[in-house]
Amino acid sequence: MKACEKNPARALKRRGLSSKKRKASFASVETGLTKEEAVEEARRCLGLRTCESCETCGLFCPDLCITRNETTGEVEIDLDYCKGCGICAAVCPRGAIQMVWEGKT
């Protein structure tokens, strides 16, 4: 069995003006991100290809080889029964499932 990997990414904390400065002017409340923070945030958002355990893949699997592990709660794919149709990869909203060729050993 292969488990879907979960690596949660943390969001940046929003910065803003203090309440004293907000009362004194009409300046923007949120100060925004620095260039480095913006690049890191973009990488975090665009790199979200992790399993969220939505089980959409299991609903569409014709072989019923995608299940949730009762002890860990993770979604697992039983590769002994999977025929490799790729439906799970096509319906995964996060793109967490990728189809790769198995090498001959």
C-alpha positions as CSV (number, residue, x, y, z in Angstrom):
1,M,0.0,0.0,0.0
2,K,1.1,3.5,-0.8
3,A,-0.1,6.3,1.4
4,C,-0.8,9.8,0.1
5,E,1.7,12.2,1.7
6,K,0.6,15.2,3.7
7,N,3.0,18.0,4.2
8,P,1.1,21.0,5.6
9,A,2.4,24.4,4.5
10,R,2.0,27.3,6.9
11,A,0.6,30.6,5.8
12,L,2.2,33.9,6.6
13,K,0.8,36.0,9.4
14,R,-0.8,39.2,8.1
15,R,0.7,42.4,9.3
16,G,-1.1,45.7,9.7
17,L,-1.1,49.1,11.3
18,S,-1.5,49.4,15.0
19,S,-4.9,50.6,16.2
20,K,-3.4,54.0,17.2
21,K,-2.0,54.6,13.6
22,R,-5.3,53.5,12.1
23,K,-7.3,56.0,14.1
24,A,-4.9,58.8,13.1
25,S,-5.0,58.4,9.3
26,F,-6.7,56.9,6.3
27,A,-3.6,54.7,5.4
28,S,-4.1,51.1,4.4
29,V,-4.7,48.8,7.3
30,E,-2.7,45.9,5.9
31,T,0.9,46.6,5.0
32,G,1.3,43.8,2.5
33,L,4.2,41.5,1.9
34,T,7.9,42.1,1.2
35,K,9.1,40.8,-2.1
36,E,10.7,37.7,-0.4
37,E,7.5,37.0,1.5
38,A,5.4,37.3,-1.7
39,V,7.7,34.8,-3.5
40,E,7.5,32.4,-0.6
41,E,3.7,32.7,-0.4
42,A,3.4,32.1,-4.1
43,R,5.5,29.0,-3.8
44,R,3.3,27.8,-1.0
45,C,0.1,28.3,-2.8
46,L,1.2,27.0,-6.2
47,G,3.0,24.0,-4.7
48,L,0.0,22.6,-2.9
49,R,0.0,19.2,-4.5
50,T,-0.7,17.4,-1.2
51,C,-3.4,15.0,-0.4
52,E,-6.2,16.5,1.7
53,S,-7.9,13.2,2.3
54,C,-11.1,14.3,0.4
55,E,-11.5,10.7,-0.9
56,T,-12.7,11.8,-4.3
57,C,-10.2,9.4,-5.8
58,G,-11.7,6.5,-3.9
59,L,-15.2,7.4,-5.1
60,F,-14.2,7.1,-8.7
61,C,-11.9,4.1,-8.5
62,P,-13.4,1.2,-10.5
63,D,-11.2,-1.3,-8.7
64,L,-12.0,-0.1,-5.1
65,C,-8.3,-0.1,-4.3
66,I,-8.2,3.3,-2.7
67,T,-9.3,3.3,0.9
68,R,-8.8,5.2,4.2
69,N,-6.5,3.6,6.8
70,E,-8.6,3.4,9.9
71,T,-5.7,3.8,12.3
72,T,-3.8,6.7,10.6
73,G,-6.7,8.3,8.7
74,E,-4.6,8.5,5.6
75,V,-5.8,7.6,2.1
76,E,-4.0,4.5,0.7
77,I,-3.7,3.0,-2.7
78,D,-3.4,-0.8,-2.9
79,L,-1.1,-1.2,-5.8
80,D,-1.7,-5.0,-6.0
81,Y,-5.2,-4.4,-7.2
82,C,-4.8,-1.1,-9.1
83,K,-4.9,-1.6,-12.8
84,G,-3.5,1.9,-13.5
85,C,-6.4,3.4,-15.3
86,G,-5.5,6.9,-14.0
87,I,-9.1,8.0,-13.1
88,C,-7.9,8.8,-9.6
89,A,-5.2,11.1,-10.9
90,A,-7.6,12.8,-13.2
91,V,-10.2,13.5,-10.6
92,C,-7.8,14.5,-7.7
93,P,-8.6,18.2,-7.0
94,R,-5.0,18.8,-5.7
95,G,-3.1,16.8,-8.3
96,A,-1.6,14.7,-5.4
97,I,-1.8,11.5,-7.5
98,Q,0.6,11.1,-10.3
99,M,0.8,8.2,-12.8
100,V,4.3,6.9,-13.3
101,W,5.6,3.9,-15.3
102,E,6.8,1.0,-13.1
103,G,10.3,-0.2,-14.0
104,K,10.9,-3.8,-14.9
105,T,13.0,-5.5,-12.2
